[in-house]
Amino acid sequence: MPSRVVPAAAAHGAIGSQTAQLPPVAAPSSEGPPVSTPRVVVVTGASRGIGRAIAEAFVANGDVVAAVQRGTEVPDGVHAYVADVADAVAVDAAFTAIEQDLGAVEVVVANAGVTRDGLLMRMTDEDFDAVIDVNLKGTFHVVRRASKGMIRLRRGRIVLIGSVVGLYGSGGQVNYAASKSALVGMARSITRELGGRGITANVVAPGFIQTQMTDVLPPETQKTYLASIPAGRFGQVEEIAGVVRFLASDAAAYVSGAVIPVDGGLGMGH
């Protein structure tokens, strides 16, 4: 699919101008609003790894998939919209373009994330802020913009990609763990705010997943990690994608504010 570079300036002024109060919450229907097929799905960070697998899963499901990310490399069948999620104006412009090109967004998967690992006493403010800006603030930008269309539709699925590190903790990852644990509070607050409008919000918390990053780890390091996982193996990106697709389905209409670990048992109890 062709990519589209969205000029950030095109959306300037749009954010913050929508100050109207939300309509009163009506009692939800026992059957729920109808779900269109195919749906428009937005996945952030779909160029590789977990995000790519998620985008591919929705394409295979027959949905119309748009990727919002810094680059233009996306799986076959995915529409690319170039924007930095840390830039609220660029995110607004990307969603406006998606809505014009593809239609109203019904599903959003906030997957884009970065790491800047380092011991606490050596971690710089810049390293901390860089992770928070993308993983937490970027997720906020995306779900805030997506929620506007979902409120009008009176239906929507919001899936936030967290991490076992956000629940379990990890030395050298204070910034990353903080950014991922905060997504739990975000999803649960969204659920309380928008649950009556047919919108769900959940967190998927992957553990060690086999990607290019794990493939290059020294054998001894891999062995140490594997020893801590009850399943005795790394997860596959397709296993994350399957859970995300379930949470976006009709079958998960009554699942909201949940944290779904996909970690082979690594973080159980947390």
C-alpha positions as CSV (number, residue, x, y, z in Angstrom):
1,M,0.0,0.0,0.0
2,P,1.2,3.5,-0.7
3,S,2.4,5.5,2.3
4,R,1.3,9.0,3.2
5,V,3.4,11.6,4.9
6,V,1.2,13.7,7.0
7,P,2.3,17.3,7.5
8,A,2.1,18.1,11.2
9,A,1.2,21.7,10.6
10,A,-2.0,20.6,8.9
11,A,-3.5,19.7,12.2
12,H,-2.3,22.7,14.2
13,G,-5.1,24.4,16.0
14,A,-7.5,21.4,15.7
15,I,-6.4,20.0,19.0
16,G,-7.9,21.8,21.9
17,S,-10.6,23.5,19.8
18,Q,-13.0,20.6,20.5
19,T,-14.3,21.7,23.9
20,A,-17.9,20.6,23.7
21,Q,-19.1,18.4,26.6
22,L,-19.7,14.7,26.0
23,P,-23.4,13.8,25.7
24,P,-25.1,12.1,28.7
25,V,-24.3,8.4,29.0
26,A,-27.3,6.3,28.0
27,A,-27.9,2.8,29.4
28,P,-26.1,0.4,27.1
29,S,-28.1,-1.9,24.9
30,S,-28.1,-5.6,25.9
31,E,-27.0,-6.5,22.4
32,G,-24.6,-3.6,21.8
33,P,-24.1,-1.5,18.7
34,P,-23.5,-3.3,15.4
35,V,-19.8,-3.8,14.4
36,S,-19.0,-3.0,10.8
37,T,-17.0,-5.3,8.6
38,P,-14.4,-4.6,7.6
39,R,-13.3,-2.2,10.3
40,V,-10.7,0.5,10.2
41,V,-7.8,-0.5,12.5
42,V,-4.9,1.8,13.5
43,V,-1.7,0.1,14.8
44,T,1.2,2.3,15.9
45,G,4.7,1.0,15.2
46,A,3.9,-1.7,12.7
47,S,7.2,-2.0,10.8
48,R,8.6,-5.0,12.7
49,G,8.2,-7.4,15.6
50,I,5.0,-7.4,17.6
51,G,3.4,-4.4,15.8
52,R,4.0,-6.0,12.4
53,A,2.4,-9.3,13.5
54,I,-0.6,-7.4,14.9
55,A,-1.1,-5.5,11.7
56,E,-0.8,-8.7,9.6
57,A,-3.4,-10.4,11.9
58,F,-6.0,-7.7,11.3
59,V,-5.3,-7.7,7.5
60,A,-5.9,-11.5,7.6
61,N,-9.1,-10.8,9.4
62,G,-10.3,-8.7,6.5
63,D,-10.0,-5.3,8.3
64,V,-8.6,-2.1,6.8
65,V,-5.4,-1.4,8.6
66,A,-3.4,1.8,8.9
67,A,0.0,2.1,10.5
68,V,1.0,5.3,12.3
69,Q,4.8,5.4,12.7
70,R,8.0,7.2,11.9
71,G,8.9,5.2,8.8
72,T,7.1,3.8,5.7
73,E,8.0,0.1,6.0
74,V,4.8,-1.8,6.6
75,P,3.4,-5.3,5.8
76,D,1.5,-6.0,2.6
77,G,-2.0,-4.6,2.7
78,V,-1.3,-2.0,5.4
79,H,-1.6,1.8,4.7
80,A,1.3,3.8,6.1
81,Y,0.9,7.2,7.7
82,V,4.1,8.8,8.8
83,A,3.9,10.6,12.2
84,D,5.8,10.6,15.5
85,V,3.4,9.6,18.2
86,A,5.3,11.9,20.6
87,D,4.0,14.8,18.5
88,A,0.3,15.5,19.3
89,V,-0.2,17.7,16.3
90,A,1.3,15.0,13.9
91,V,-0.9,12.4,15.5
92,D,-4.0,14.5,15.0
93,A,-3.1,15.1,11.3
94,A,-2.5,11.4,10.8
95,F,-5.9,10.4,12.2
96,T,-7.6,13.1,10.1
97,A,-6.0,11.7,7.0
98,I,-6.9,8.2,7.9
99,E,-10.5,9.2,8.5
100,Q,-10.6,11.0,5.1
101,D,-8.9,8.1,3.2
102,L,-10.3,5.0,5.0
103,G,-13.2,6.0,7.2
104,A,-13.9,6.1,11.0
105,V,-11.4,4.3,13.2
106,E,-13.0,1.6,15.3
107,V,-9.9,-0.2,16.7
108,V,-6.6,1.3,17.8
109,V,-3.6,-0.6,19.0
110,A,-1.0,1.5,20.7
111,N,2.2,-0.5,20.2
112,A,4.9,2.0,19.4
113,G,7.7,2.0,22.1
114,V,11.3,2.7,22.7
115,T,13.9,1.7,25.3
116,R,16.8,3.7,26.8
117,D,18.1,1.3,29.4
118,G,20.5,2.3,32.2
119,L,21.1,2.0,35.9
120,L,19.1,4.5,38.0
121,M,22.0,6.5,39.2
122,R,23.4,6.9,35.7
123,M,20.1,7.4,33.8
124,T,19.9,10.9,32.3
125,D,16.8,13.1,32.2
126,E,17.0,12.9,28.4
127,D,16.9,9.0,28.5
128,F,14.0,9.1,30.9
129,D,12.0,11.7,29.0
130,A,12.6,10.0,25.6
131,V,11.0,6.8,26.8
132,I,8.1,8.5,28.6
133,D,7.4,10.7,25.6
134,V,6.9,7.8,23.2
135,N,5.6,5.0,25.4
136,L,3.3,6.9,27.7
137,K,2.7,10.4,26.3
138,G,2.6,9.0,22.7
139,T,0.0,6.4,23.7
140,F,-2.0,9.2,25.3
141,H,-1.9,11.2,22.1
142,V,-3.1,8.3,20.0
143,V,-5.9,7.1,22.3
144,R,-7.1,10.7,22.9
145,R,-7.5,11.3,19.2
146,A,-9.0,7.9,18.5
147,S,-11.5,8.2,21.2
148,K,-13.2,11.2,19.5
149,G,-14.4,9.2,16.6
150,M,-15.2,6.2,18.8
151,I,-17.5,8.3,20.9
152,R,-19.4,9.4,17.8
153,L,-19.7,5.8,16.7
154,R,-20.6,4.7,20.2
155,R,-18.3,1.7,19.8
156,G,-14.5,1.1,19.8
157,R,-11.7,-1.1,20.9
158,I,-8.5,0.4,22.5
159,V,-5.6,-2.1,23.1
160,L,-2.5,-0.8,24.8
161,I,0.7,-2.9,24.5
162,G,2.3,-2.9,27.9
163,S,5.0,-5.3,29.2
164,V,5.7,-7.8,31.9
165,V,8.4,-5.3,33.0
166,G,5.6,-2.8,33.9
167,L,4.2,-5.3,36.4
168,Y,7.3,-7.3,37.4
169,G,10.0,-4.6,37.3
170,S,13.5,-4.9,35.8
171,G,16.9,-3.5,36.8
172,G,18.2,-0.9,34.5
173,Q,14.7,-0.1,33.1
174,V,13.2,2.4,35.6
175,N,12.0,4.6,32.7
176,Y,10.6,1.7,30.6
177,A,8.9,0.0,33.6
178,A,7.3,3.3,34.6
179,S,6.0,4.0,31.1
180,K,4.4,0.6,30.8
181,S,2.9,0.3,34.3
182,A,1.2,3.6,33.7
183,L,-0.8,2.1,30.8
184,V,-2.7,0.0,33.3
185,G,-4.1,3.1,35.0
186,M,-4.7,4.7,31.6
187,A,-6.8,1.7,30.4
188,R,-8.8,1.5,33.6
189,S,-9.5,5.2,33.6
190,I,-10.6,5.1,30.0
191,T,-12.9,2.1,30.9
192,R,-14.6,4.1,33.6
193,E,-14.9,7.2,31.5
194,L,-16.0,5.6,28.2
195,G,-17.3,2.1,29.0
196,G,-20.9,3.2,28.8
197,R,-20.3,4.3,25.2
198,G,-19.5,0.8,23.9
199,I,-15.7,1.5,24.1
200,T,-13.3,-1.0,25.8
201,A,-9.7,-0.4,26.8
202,N,-7.3,-3.2,27.8
203,V,-3.6,-3.8,28.2
204,V,-1.7,-6.7,26.7
205,A,1.5,-7.4,28.7
206,P,4.0,-9.4,26.7
207,G,6.9,-11.2,28.3
208,F,10.1,-12.3,26.5
209,I,9.1,-12.6,22.8
210,Q,11.3,-14.0,20.1
211,T,12.3,-11.1,17.9
212,Q,15.4,-9.8,16.3
213,M,16.3,-8.4,19.7
214,T,16.2,-11.7,21.5
215,D,17.9,-13.6,18.6
216,V,21.1,-11.6,19.0
217,L,21.4,-12.2,22.7
218,P,24.4,-14.4,23.8
219,P,23.4,-18.0,24.4
220,E,24.1,-17.8,28.1
221,T,21.9,-14.7,28.4
222,Q,19.1,-16.5,26.6
223,K,19.5,-19.5,28.9
224,T,19.2,-17.3,32.0
225,Y,16.0,-15.7,30.7
226,L,14.5,-19.1,29.7
227,A,15.2,-20.5,33.1
228,S,12.9,-17.8,34.6
229,I,10.0,-18.6,32.3
230,P,7.7,-21.5,33.5
231,A,6.8,-22.3,29.8
232,G,10.5,-22.8,29.1
233,R,10.5,-20.8,25.9
234,F,10.2,-17.4,24.4
235,G,6.8,-16.3,23.1
236,Q,6.0,-15.8,19.4
237,V,4.8,-12.5,18.0
238,E,1.8,-14.3,16.6
239,E,0.7,-15.2,20.1
240,I,0.6,-11.5,21.1
241,A,-1.3,-10.7,17.9
242,G,-3.9,-13.4,18.6
243,V,-4.7,-12.0,22.0
244,V,-4.9,-8.4,20.6
245,R,-7.3,-9.6,17.8
246,F,-9.5,-11.3,20.4
247,L,-9.7,-8.1,22.5
248,A,-10.8,-6.2,19.4
249,S,-13.5,-8.8,18.6
250,D,-17.2,-9.0,19.5
251,A,-16.3,-11.9,21.8
252,A,-14.5,-9.5,24.1
253,A,-17.2,-6.9,24.3
254,Y,-17.5,-7.4,28.1
255,V,-13.7,-7.4,28.7
256,S,-12.4,-3.9,29.7
257,G,-9.9,-2.5,32.1
258,A,-8.1,-5.8,32.0
259,V,-4.4,-6.6,31.9
260,I,-3.7,-9.8,29.9
261,P,-0.2,-11.2,30.4
262,V,1.2,-13.2,27.5
263,D,4.5,-14.2,29.1
264,G,4.6,-18.0,29.6
265,G,3.9,-17.5,33.3
266,L,6.9,-15.2,34.0
267,G,5.0,-12.5,35.8
268,M,2.2,-14.4,37.4
269,G,1.0,-12.9,40.6
270,H,1.9,-9.4,39.5
